[in-house]
Amino acid sequence: MEARTITEYVAKDGAVFRDRNECILHEELVDELEVIMSKLPPKPDDPDCRFANGHGYIQHDKETFIEAKNDILQLILSLVNNENIKKNWITPTIEQKWGECHPSWVSKAVSDCCPRIVNSAWRRFSCTDKEFREWGQPYFADNPDKGTLERLN
């Protein structure tokens, strides 16, 4: 058996790469997502999973939320190579008002075509209802009457 050395590069979000350039590109994506997501209020500290289980919501400012949504969708458009997905799933989500086009339209494309960190960021939008209330999971965004109507911010 012959031992060999393997070099790995760890990005600031913990993602591991064997190629330095891939790691650098990933960190650039992390930076871009941080700028976009910083427009939204932080998620609550949730060690007991209360927020995740429907206890309360984060109220978003409509204009700021729409700006962040459009920014992340433009980023997603730049990452997706499939023109059919761009035309039929992502672009309509940009063009329609929030609540007219369910965020799950984009969720499938993001999970299939984008790095995991983009999927994680988009999930916050999938957890937001028509009243711009972000819940701990998409179920409560679709069924806000099943959660505790307590504003957490």
N, C-alpha and C positions, 0 to 999 in steps of 0.2 A: 504494500500500500504506500502510495506516495502522497504526502501531505502537501497541500497548496494553500496559499494565502488568498483570502477573498477580502476585497476592500468594499466597504459599504459606506454610504453617505446617508446621514439622518437629517431630514428637514426639520424645521422648527416646530412643526406640528406632530412630529414623531414618525412620519412616513419614512420608510427605508428604501434606498435605491442603490443599485450597483454601479450606475452610471452617474457621474458628477453632473453632467449637463441636464439630465432628466431631473435630478434633485434641484438644480437651480431653477429650471422651468416650473417645477412644482411650487417652489417657494415664491416665485413671482405670482402664481395663481393664488396662493395663500394670501399674499399681500393685497391683491386685487379684491379678493372676497372680504378681507378684513375691512377695507375701505367701504365697500357696499354695505356690509352687515352692521357697521358702526353707526349707520343711520337709524337703526332700530334700537329700541330700549333693550337692555340686557335681559336674558331669561332669568327667572328667579333661582336662587340657590334652592335646590330641591332634594335634600338628602333622604327624605322619607317618601319621595315620589308622589307627593300630594298634587303638585301642578300637573305632572304627567297623567294622573288619574282623575283629572277634571276639576280640581279644586282651584277655582279662580282663573283669570285671564289677564293678559297684558293688553292694554288699550293702545292702539297705534294711532298716530296722527295720520289722517288720510293722505295728505299730499306727500309727506315724507315716505310713507309706506309705498305709495304708487311709484315714487322716484326710485326707491330701492328695488322694487319688483321689476321695473323696466330695466334698471341697470344690470341686475342679475340675469334677466332674460337676454339682454344683448350679449352678455358674456357667454351664456349658454349657446346662443346662435353662433358665436365664433368658435365654439368647441365641437359642435355637431357637424358631421360631414354629410349626413343624409339630407338631400334637398327636400324629399317628401316629408320628412319629419319637421324640417324647418317651416315649410309652406303650410302644412296641414295641422300642426300641433303647437309649435312655439309662436309663430307670427300671430295667429288669431288670439293667443293669450296676451300678447303685447297690445294688440289693437282694440280688444274689447275691454269694457269696464270691469273692475273687480267684481266678482260674483256672477258675471254673465258666462264666463268660461271657467269651468272647474279646474283648480290647480293640478288635479291628477292628470290632465292632458299632458302637462309638461313632465310630471313626476316619472312616468314610464320612460320617456325619452332620456331624461337626465340619468336615471338609474342604469340605462343601457349604454349611453354614449358619453358620459362625462365621468371625471374622477370622483371618487367617493366624497371628497370634501365639498364639491359642488352639490351633490345630492343632499348632504347634511345641511348645507345652507338653504337650499330650496325647501327643505322640509318645514322650515319655519313659516314659509308662505303657505304651504299645504295645511298648516295648522291654524290658519287665520280665516275667520268667517266673514260674511258680507258686511258686518258692522265694524270690521277692522279690529276684531278682538282675537288675539293669538292664544290658543289653548295649548295644552300639553301634548295633544295628539290630534290627528286629523278627524277622528271620530267625533270629538267635541266641537270642532269647527262645523261639521255637518249636522250635529245634533246639540246645539248650545243649551237647549232645555234640559239635557241630561247632566250638565256640569253645574258647578256652584257659581252663580252669577256674582262673583266678588272680584272687583278690580284690584289688581296687585301692584299697580304702579301709579 
